[in-house]
Amino acid sequence: MSTPTLLLATSNPGKVRELRELLKGAPVRLAGLQDVGITQDVEETGATFEENARLKAATYARISGLWALADDSGLEVDALGGEPGVHSKRYAGPDASDAERVQYLLRKLRSVPLERRQARFRSVIAIASPEGVQRIVEGECRGIVALAPKGASGFDYDPVFWLPELDKTMAELSLEEKNRVSHRSRSATKAAQALRELVEQGAMR
């Protein structure tokens, strides 16, 4: 039986790198958008992480004719009422860099003491066939927004997401360490199990 191909429906190179590592034990062959010649961006118009993940997975599955996996994730800060949430990538404007988003977040939290900076990273993964979404899984990781960025690994808000139990920010972790504790590792573990079930059931070919 041939190994089914799963399209990683994201143009974010950091996310692709993490997903390839996290899903390497799944019974599928992983392909990126570039591998199949897709340059189209799917606009994230959903009001929730799940809506955006469903939208991206279903759209790229339909375009490619392949099963597709899409993750929508972001940071939710308690003191900001859950912001930036689904707007994490566009929080400081549509063209802002990771560093600019981090600085914008820190400015918003300037008057908030460390003990009130609780936050969580959330990741929702959708797995879709060309006919529509089949499975949804979710993972989260809790931490605190640091007073200043620290660390050179990771991407997005990793440099200011401090994990008290490790006394490190997410950006100070190696990829192996991050993949043991991150929100995406937790959702990807569930996604890998869902993929195994879909292959065993014959739904994925």
MOPE-V108516 format. One record per residue. RES is the residue in one small letter. OMEGA is omega in radians with two decimals (NA if undefined). Layout:
# MOPE-V108516
RES,OMEGA ; RES,OMEGA
This chain:
# MOPE-V108516
m,-3.12 ; s,-3.14 ; t,3.14 ; p,3.12 ; t,3.07 ; l,3.14 ; l,3.04 ; l,-2.95 ; a,3.07 ; t,3.07 ; s,3.14 ; n,-3.07 ; p,3.10 ; g,3.14 ; k,3.09 ; v,-3.13 ; r,3.13 ; e,-3.10 ; l,3.10 ; r,3.13 ; e,-3.06 ; l,-3.06 ; l,-3.03 ; k,3.10 ; g,-3.12 ; a,-3.07 ; p,-3.11 ; v,3.00 ; r,-3.07 ; l,3.09 ; a,3.06 ; g,3.13 ; l,3.14 ; q,-3.12 ; d,-3.10 ; v,3.03 ; g,3.12 ; i,3.11 ; t,-3.08 ; q,3.04 ; d,3.06 ; v,-3.11 ; e,-3.12 ; e,-3.06 ; t,-3.11 ; g,3.12 ; a,-3.14 ; t,3.06 ; f,-3.11 ; e,3.14 ; e,-3.14 ; n,3.13 ; a,3.11 ; r,-3.10 ; l,-3.10 ; k,-3.11 ; a,-3.11 ; a,-3.11 ; t,-3.12 ; y,3.06 ; a,3.14 ; r,-3.14 ; i,-3.01 ; s,-3.01 ; g,-3.14 ; l,2.90 ; w,-3.09 ; a,3.08 ; l,3.12 ; a,3.09 ; d,2.90 ; d,-3.02 ; s,3.12 ; g,-3.08 ; l,3.05 ; e,-3.09 ; v,-3.07 ; d,-3.07 ; a,3.13 ; l,3.11 ; g,3.13 ; g,3.06 ; e,-0.04 ; p,3.05 ; g,-3.10 ; v,3.12 ; h,-3.05 ; s,-3.07 ; k,-3.06 ; r,-2.98 ; y,-3.11 ; a,-3.11 ; g,-3.03 ; p,-3.07 ; d,-3.11 ; a,3.08 ; s,3.07 ; d,-3.11 ; a,3.13 ; e,3.09 ; r,3.12 ; v,-3.12 ; q,3.10 ; y,3.11 ; l,-3.13 ; l,3.08 ; r,3.13 ; k,-3.09 ; l,-3.01 ; r,-3.07 ; s,-3.09 ; v,-3.12 ; p,-3.05 ; l,-3.07 ; e,3.10 ; r,-3.10 ; r,3.13 ; q,-3.10 ; a,3.02 ; r,2.93 ; f,3.07 ; r,3.08 ; s,3.04 ; v,3.14 ; i,3.04 ; a,3.06 ; i,-3.03 ; a,2.94 ; s,3.09 ; p,3.14 ; e,3.14 ; g,-3.09 ; v,-3.13 ; q,-3.05 ; r,3.05 ; i,3.06 ; v,-3.05 ; e,3.04 ; g,3.10 ; e,3.10 ; c,-3.10 ; r,3.13 ; g,-3.11 ; i,3.07 ; v,-3.10 ; a,3.14 ; l,-3.14 ; a,3.14 ; p,3.14 ; k,3.12 ; g,-3.05 ; a,3.13 ; s,3.08 ; g,-3.11 ; f,-3.11 ; d,-3.04 ; y,-3.10 ; d,-3.09 ; p,3.14 ; v,3.10 ; f,-3.03 ; w,3.13 ; l,-3.04 ; p,-3.08 ; e,3.10 ; l,-3.06 ; d,3.11 ; k,2.95 ; t,3.11 ; m,-3.11 ; a,3.07 ; e,-3.12 ; l,2.96 ; s,3.13 ; l,3.12 ; e,3.12 ; e,-3.13 ; k,-3.10 ; n,3.04 ; r,-2.99 ; v,-2.96 ; s,3.05 ; h,-3.10 ; r,3.10 ; s,-3.12 ; r,3.09 ; s,-3.13 ; a,3.07 ; t,3.10 ; k,3.13 ; a,3.13 ; a,3.09 ; q,3.11 ; a,3.12 ; l,3.10 ; r,3.13 ; e,-3.13 ; l,3.11 ; v,-3.13 ; e,-3.13 ; q,-3.11 ; g,-3.14 ; a,3.09 ; m,3.12 ; r,NA
